[in-house]
Amino acid sequence: MISDTLKAKDHWLIVNLNSYQAKLRCKKKASFSNIEEALTIWIENALQISLIITDNILLTKALNFAYWLKEDNFKGLNSWVDNFKK
């Protein structure tokens, strides 16, 4: 769950990227990293004020960020939300 990852962000921020464990599972670079970054910041702020975040809200916010960031190729599919949450 996203909130679990965000709560443990201090742990993940100190991971040595050159360590053996860090290299075990490499992620594909996000196609829309600027949307994901904006959405992650929005989620952190929303969790601080105890907002309930659903998949529909994530998708709506992602579409808003795509519009503002002029990401015309962003489709905003449910599968994108599922991958973002992983």
C-alpha positions as CSV (number, residue, x, y, z in Angstrom):
1,M,0.0,0.0,0.0
2,I,1.3,3.5,-0.8
3,S,0.8,4.8,2.7
4,D,3.0,2.0,4.1
5,T,5.8,2.9,1.7
6,L,5.4,6.6,2.5
7,K,5.5,6.0,6.2
8,A,8.7,4.0,5.8
9,K,10.3,6.6,3.4
10,D,13.1,7.4,5.8
11,H,14.2,3.7,5.6
12,W,14.1,3.7,1.8
13,L,15.8,7.0,1.4
14,I,19.0,5.7,3.2
15,V,19.3,2.5,1.1
16,N,22.7,2.4,-0.6
17,L,21.8,2.2,-4.3
18,N,25.0,0.4,-5.1
19,S,24.4,-2.4,-2.6
20,Y,23.7,-6.0,-3.6
21,Q,20.1,-5.9,-2.2
22,A,19.3,-2.7,-4.1
23,K,20.3,-4.2,-7.4
24,L,18.2,-7.4,-6.9
25,R,15.1,-5.9,-8.2
26,C,15.4,-3.1,-10.7
27,K,12.3,-1.1,-11.7
28,K,11.5,0.1,-15.1
29,K,11.8,3.8,-15.3
30,A,8.4,5.5,-15.2
31,S,7.1,6.7,-18.5
32,F,5.4,9.6,-16.8
33,S,7.8,10.3,-13.9
34,N,6.8,13.9,-13.6
35,I,3.2,12.9,-13.0
36,E,4.2,10.2,-10.5
37,E,6.4,12.7,-8.7
38,A,3.6,15.3,-8.4
39,L,1.1,12.6,-7.4
40,T,3.5,11.3,-4.7
41,I,3.9,14.8,-3.2
42,W,0.1,15.3,-3.3
43,I,-0.4,11.9,-1.6
44,E,2.1,12.8,1.2
45,N,0.2,16.0,1.9
46,A,-3.2,14.3,1.7
47,L,-2.1,11.7,4.2
48,Q,-0.8,14.3,6.6
49,I,-4.3,15.7,6.8
50,S,-5.9,12.2,6.9
51,L,-7.7,12.3,3.6
52,I,-9.1,9.0,2.3
53,I,-7.5,8.2,-1.0
54,T,-9.2,5.9,-3.5
55,D,-8.1,4.7,-6.9
56,N,-10.6,7.0,-8.5
57,I,-9.2,10.0,-6.6
58,L,-5.6,8.9,-7.7
59,L,-6.7,8.7,-11.3
60,T,-8.4,12.0,-11.2
61,K,-5.4,13.7,-9.7
62,A,-3.1,12.0,-12.1
63,L,-5.2,13.3,-15.0
64,N,-5.2,16.8,-13.6
65,F,-1.4,16.7,-13.2
66,A,-1.1,15.3,-16.8
67,Y,-3.1,18.3,-18.1
68,W,-1.1,20.8,-16.1
69,L,2.2,19.3,-17.1
70,K,1.1,19.0,-20.8
71,E,1.5,15.3,-20.9
72,D,-0.8,14.7,-23.9
73,N,0.1,11.0,-24.2
74,F,-1.1,10.1,-20.7
75,K,-4.2,8.0,-20.9
76,G,-5.1,7.7,-17.2
77,L,-6.0,4.0,-17.3
78,N,-6.9,1.9,-14.2
79,S,-3.9,-0.2,-15.0
80,W,-1.6,2.8,-14.6
81,V,-3.0,3.4,-11.1
82,D,-2.4,-0.2,-10.2
83,N,1.2,0.0,-11.4
84,F,1.7,3.3,-9.6
85,K,0.6,1.7,-6.3
86,K,3.2,-1.0,-6.5
